[in-house]
């Protein structure tokens, strides 16, 4: 998916975003549901206040970052990756207890572990 195609999706759904250099930064006040997308462009950062649903993604390109916040009782929001790992990343059995799940996910993306 190109950045222009991704921006069209964000516009169609009415999600707030900004362009920062080469990055698209999603700034939605709540959760972001992009469950029908099978790909994202590189260099997308999710800084929305709620969860991120990407249930149909088959890969995650470099430069994608999750800095999304959660609800009242969560410090970090959930990232839903059904097609890649079978559900929420925070529930993935490969998580390391002392490392936040979003931090681990961002590191794995930066190392190219989800590229196909």
N, C-alpha and C positions, 0 to 999 in steps of 0.2 A: 504494500500500500504506500502511496506517495503522501507527502505532507499535505498537498492540496486536497487529495481525496479525504484524508483524515479531518482536515479543517471543515470540509463540506459536511461530514458526519456530525461533528461537534455543533456546527451552525444549525443543522436540521433538528438536532435534539435540544437546541437552546442552551448548551453548556458554555459556561464562561471559560475563556482561555486568553493567554497573551503569547506573543512571540518574543522570545528573549534570545537574540543572536540567531543561532540555527535551531534553537529548541522551541517546541510547542509546550507551553506550561498550562495544564488544565487546572483551573482555579474555582471550580464549581463549589457552591456553599454546602451542598449535600453530597449524596452518593452519585457515582457515575456508572451507568449501566450500558456497556458496549458489548453485550453478550453475543451479538450476531457477527462481530468482526472475527475473521480468521487470521488477520495480521495487523500489525501497527507499523508506522514508519519509524526509523531510528530517531533518537533524540526527542522523546516525549517524556515529560515529567508530570506525574500526577500529584498535585498539591491541593486536591479537593479536601473538604472537611470530613467526608464520609468514606464509605467503602468503594471499591472499584470492582466491577464485575466484567470479566473478560473470558467467559466460559467457553468460547469457541476458538480461542487462539491456538494455533499449532506451533508457533515459535515466538520468541521474544527477541527483537533485534538489539544491537548494542545501543547504549545511550538512553534506554528506557529506565526511568527511576520511579519508585513509589515512595512518596513522602506524604501520603494521604493520612488524615486524622480520622478518628473514629467517633463513636457516640459519647454519651455522658460518662460511661464507665470504662471506656477504652482509651488507652494512650495512643495506639496505632490502629488504623482501620484495617479491615480485612481485604485481601486480594483474592478474588475467585478465579481459578484457572482450571476449570473442569477438564478441558481437552488435553492439557499438559500434565497435570498431576492428579486429577480426579476430584478436585474440590478446592477448598480454601487453602492457601499456602500456609497459613498459621497452623493448620491441622496436619500438614504433611509430616510423615514419620521421620524424614531426614533432617528436621529442624534440630538445632542445638540449643539446649535450654538457656544458656547464659547469653546467647546472641539473639537479638530481636529478629522476628521472622522477616520483616520488611528489609532489615539491614542485610540479612543473609540472601534474600531474593535479589536485592540490588547488586551484591557482590557476584552472585552467580550469573546475572545478566551481563555484568561488565567483563566477565571471563568468557562469555560466548557459549555458556552451557546450554542455552535454549535455542540456539540457532540450528536450522536444518539445512 
